[in-house]
Amino acid sequence: MRIRANGIELNYTVEGEGPWLVMSHALACDLHMWDDLAAWLAQRFTVLRYDIRGHGRSDAPSGPYSLEMLADDAAALLDALGVEHVHWVGLSMGGMIGQVFALAHPERVRSLVLADTSSRYGPEVEAIWAERIRIAREQGMDALVQPTLERWFTPPFRAAHPELMRRIGDMIRTTPVEGYAGCGLAIAKLDFTDRLRGLRCPALVLVGEQDSGTPVGMAREIQAAIPGAQLVVIPSASHLSHLEQPEAFRTALERFYGSLAA
């Protein structure tokens, strides 16, 4: 389904019953990144998944984008659907957007799950993103598929799951270049760790033990900044830890949401 929010058309899907829960995906993916986990969460929540600006079936206007803009998109989507309060599950870019959304709308967030994400990058990251965007513009997204998969999954997992690699590779390949560039430039400016100390919602930080893009140290920094936040390091997983170790990811969520109910 598509709905107009914050000046663009956003694609979204809703399933399940219960309190509302938003799932926000990684860069160069779309809402289908969450298919299996969303079906499981829909047993407990009304799950809202959406394609972030520049991804999937949502509009991909020319940039520049900002993380604040992407959080405003989410807020406008919730407003259009008449949703006031949410639990938030975000991975990588989706976790960054979740942090910005919670900072801007603390009264709307019941809990935060921030997976394989960061709250701050150093200035050296801007050159990395500039190079990736150059490749996307000059060679197309296909040139980014293999190096991205190599960052996102451990070598044994890639070798053992060729069909999943094709599926995620297709998400990367079909991401609009303008969307990738706009979101990449927004991510490169990430820097709000110090502001997280003002959050008061329950928070769970998850990270793959072998995640090189948003490593364990970044997850620990988020945990230290958000009062009372929990941290779970998932063994034998890289960046898309919910796909590489789904049972460990679900167990962490089960315990977290169980503690909220208690």
C-alpha positions as CSV (number, residue, x, y, z in Angstrom):
1,M,0.0,0.0,0.0
2,R,1.1,3.6,-0.6
3,I,0.2,6.7,1.2
4,R,1.3,10.4,0.9
5,A,3.4,11.5,3.8
6,N,5.8,14.4,4.2
7,G,5.4,15.3,0.5
8,I,6.2,11.9,-1.0
9,E,4.5,8.6,-1.5
10,L,5.6,5.9,1.0
11,N,5.0,2.2,0.5
12,Y,4.0,0.3,3.6
13,T,2.4,-2.9,4.9
14,V,0.6,-3.7,8.1
15,E,0.0,-7.1,9.7
16,G,-0.9,-8.6,13.1
17,E,-2.8,-7.3,16.1
18,G,-1.7,-5.6,19.3
19,P,0.4,-2.5,20.1
20,W,1.9,-0.8,17.1
21,L,5.5,-1.7,16.2
22,V,7.5,0.0,13.4
23,M,10.2,-1.9,11.5
24,S,12.8,0.2,9.7
25,H,15.2,-1.4,7.3
26,A,18.9,-1.0,6.3
27,L,20.3,1.1,3.4
28,A,19.9,-0.6,0.0
29,C,17.2,-3.0,1.3
30,D,13.4,-2.6,1.5
31,L,10.6,-3.7,3.9
32,H,11.0,-7.3,2.7
33,M,14.3,-7.5,4.6
34,W,12.0,-8.1,7.6
35,D,9.6,-10.7,6.2
36,D,10.4,-13.6,8.5
37,L,10.9,-11.6,11.7
38,A,7.8,-9.5,10.9
39,A,5.6,-12.6,10.7
40,W,6.9,-13.7,14.1
41,L,6.4,-10.3,15.7
42,A,2.9,-10.0,14.2
43,Q,1.8,-12.7,16.7
44,R,2.2,-10.0,19.4
45,F,2.1,-6.6,17.7
46,T,0.5,-4.7,14.9
47,V,3.6,-4.5,12.7
48,L,4.1,-1.6,10.4
49,R,6.9,-2.0,7.8
50,Y,7.6,0.7,5.2
51,D,10.1,1.4,2.4
52,I,12.3,4.3,3.5
53,R,12.5,7.3,1.1
54,G,14.6,6.3,-1.9
55,H,14.0,2.6,-1.5
56,G,11.6,-0.2,-2.6
57,R,8.3,1.2,-3.9
58,S,8.5,4.5,-2.1
59,D,9.4,7.6,-4.0
60,A,13.1,8.4,-4.6
61,P,13.4,12.2,-5.1
62,S,16.7,13.8,-5.7
63,G,18.7,14.6,-2.5
64,P,20.1,15.8,-0.4
65,Y,18.4,13.8,2.4
66,S,19.0,14.0,6.1
67,L,18.3,11.6,9.0
68,E,15.9,14.2,10.4
69,M,14.0,14.2,7.0
70,L,13.8,10.4,7.2
71,A,12.5,10.5,10.7
72,D,10.0,13.1,9.6
73,D,8.8,10.7,6.9
74,A,8.2,8.1,9.6
75,A,6.3,10.5,11.8
76,A,4.1,11.7,8.9
77,L,3.4,8.1,7.9
78,L,2.3,7.4,11.5
79,D,0.1,10.5,11.5
80,A,-1.5,9.5,8.2
81,L,-2.4,6.1,9.7
82,G,-3.6,7.6,12.9
83,V,-0.9,5.9,15.0
84,E,0.2,7.7,18.2
85,H,2.6,5.4,20.1
86,V,4.9,2.8,18.7
87,H,7.6,0.3,19.6
88,W,10.5,0.7,17.1
89,V,12.8,-1.9,15.6
90,G,15.5,-0.6,13.3
91,L,18.6,-2.1,11.8
92,S,21.6,-0.1,10.5
93,M,20.1,3.0,8.8
94,G,16.7,2.0,10.3
95,G,18.3,2.1,13.8
96,M,19.7,5.6,13.0
97,I,16.3,6.8,12.0
98,G,14.8,5.3,15.1
99,Q,17.2,7.2,17.3
100,V,16.4,10.5,15.6
101,F,12.7,9.7,15.8
102,A,12.9,9.0,19.5
103,L,14.8,12.2,20.1
104,A,12.3,14.3,18.2
105,H,9.2,12.5,19.5
106,P,10.1,10.9,22.9
107,E,6.4,10.8,23.9
108,R,5.5,8.5,21.0
109,V,8.1,5.8,21.6
110,R,7.3,2.9,23.9
111,S,10.6,1.1,23.3
112,L,13.6,1.0,21.0
113,V,15.4,-2.0,19.4
114,L,18.6,-0.7,17.7
115,A,20.4,-3.4,15.8
116,D,23.8,-3.2,14.0
117,T,23.7,0.5,14.0
118,S,25.7,3.6,15.2
119,S,25.1,7.0,16.7
120,R,28.3,8.6,15.5
121,Y,30.9,8.4,12.7
122,G,34.2,10.1,12.4
123,P,35.0,12.5,9.6
124,E,36.9,9.8,7.7
125,V,33.6,8.1,6.9
126,E,32.5,10.9,4.5
127,A,35.2,9.8,2.0
128,I,34.0,6.2,2.2
129,W,30.5,7.2,1.4
130,A,31.6,9.6,-1.3
131,E,33.4,6.7,-3.0
132,R,30.4,4.3,-2.7
133,I,28.1,7.0,-4.2
134,R,30.5,7.7,-7.0
135,I,30.5,4.0,-7.9
136,A,26.7,3.9,-7.8
137,R,26.4,6.9,-10.1
138,E,29.1,5.8,-12.5
139,Q,28.7,2.0,-12.6
140,G,25.2,1.4,-11.3
141,M,24.1,-0.4,-8.1
142,D,25.2,-3.8,-9.5
143,A,28.8,-2.8,-8.8
144,L,28.0,-2.5,-5.1
145,V,26.2,-5.9,-4.7
146,Q,29.2,-8.2,-4.0
147,P,31.2,-5.8,-1.7
148,T,28.1,-5.0,0.2
149,L,27.2,-8.7,0.7
150,E,30.8,-9.3,1.9
151,R,30.4,-6.7,4.6
152,W,26.9,-7.8,5.6
153,F,27.4,-11.6,6.1
154,T,30.3,-13.8,7.3
155,P,32.0,-15.9,4.6
156,P,30.6,-19.3,5.8
157,F,27.1,-18.0,5.9
158,R,27.4,-16.5,2.3
159,A,28.6,-19.8,1.0
160,A,25.9,-21.8,2.7
161,H,23.0,-19.6,1.7
162,P,23.2,-18.7,-2.0
163,E,19.5,-18.2,-2.4
164,L,19.4,-15.6,0.4
165,M,22.4,-13.9,-1.1
166,R,20.6,-13.6,-4.4
167,R,17.5,-12.2,-2.7
168,I,19.4,-9.6,-0.7
169,G,21.6,-8.9,-3.7
170,D,18.5,-8.1,-5.8
171,M,17.4,-5.6,-3.1
172,I,20.7,-3.8,-3.4
173,R,20.7,-4.0,-7.2
174,T,17.3,-2.5,-7.5
175,T,17.7,0.4,-5.0
176,P,17.4,3.7,-6.9
177,V,20.8,5.4,-7.2
178,E,19.2,8.7,-6.0
179,G,17.9,7.0,-2.9
180,Y,21.2,5.3,-2.1
181,A,23.1,8.5,-2.6
182,G,20.7,10.6,-0.6
183,C,20.6,8.2,2.3
184,G,24.3,7.6,2.2
185,L,25.1,11.3,2.5
186,A,22.7,11.5,5.4
187,I,24.4,8.6,7.2
188,A,27.8,10.1,6.7
189,K,26.8,13.0,8.9
190,L,25.7,10.9,11.8
191,D,26.6,12.4,15.2
192,F,24.1,12.5,18.0
193,T,25.5,10.1,20.7
194,D,25.6,12.9,23.4
195,R,21.9,13.6,22.8
196,L,20.9,10.0,23.6
197,R,21.3,10.6,27.3
198,G,18.0,12.4,27.3
199,L,16.0,9.3,26.2
200,R,13.9,7.5,28.8
201,C,12.3,4.7,26.9
202,P,13.4,1.0,27.3
203,A,16.1,0.2,24.8
204,L,17.8,-3.0,23.5
205,V,21.0,-2.7,21.4
206,L,21.9,-5.7,19.3
207,V,25.0,-6.3,17.2
208,G,26.6,-9.1,15.3
209,E,29.9,-10.1,16.9
210,Q,31.7,-9.8,13.5
211,D,29.9,-6.7,12.2
212,S,32.6,-4.6,10.6
213,G,30.4,-1.7,9.4
214,T,28.8,-0.9,12.8
215,P,31.1,-2.9,15.2
216,V,30.5,-3.9,18.8
217,G,32.3,-0.8,20.0
218,M,29.6,1.4,18.4
219,A,26.9,-0.7,20.0
220,R,28.5,-0.3,23.4
221,E,28.6,3.5,22.9
222,I,24.9,3.6,22.2
223,Q,24.2,1.3,25.2
224,A,26.3,3.6,27.5
225,A,24.5,6.7,26.3
226,I,20.9,5.6,26.7
227,P,20.0,5.2,30.4
228,G,19.2,1.6,31.3
229,A,19.8,0.2,27.7
230,Q,20.5,-3.5,27.3
231,L,23.2,-4.9,25.0
232,V,23.2,-8.3,23.3
233,V,26.2,-9.3,21.1
234,I,25.2,-12.1,18.7
235,P,27.9,-14.6,18.0
236,S,28.7,-15.8,14.4
237,A,26.9,-12.9,12.8
238,S,27.9,-9.8,10.8
239,H,25.8,-6.8,9.8
240,L,22.4,-8.3,9.0
241,S,22.3,-10.3,12.2
242,H,18.6,-10.9,12.1
243,L,19.1,-13.0,8.9
244,E,22.4,-14.7,9.9
245,Q,21.3,-15.7,13.4
246,P,17.5,-15.4,13.4
247,E,17.0,-17.6,16.5
248,A,19.5,-15.6,18.6
249,F,17.9,-12.4,17.4
250,R,14.4,-13.6,18.2
251,T,15.5,-14.8,21.7
252,A,16.9,-11.4,22.5
253,L,13.6,-9.7,21.4
254,E,11.5,-12.3,23.3
255,R,13.4,-11.5,26.5
256,F,13.3,-7.8,26.0
257,Y,9.6,-7.6,25.3
258,G,8.9,-10.1,28.1
259,S,10.7,-7.7,30.5
260,L,8.5,-4.9,29.3
261,A,5.3,-6.9,29.9
262,A,6.6,-7.8,33.4
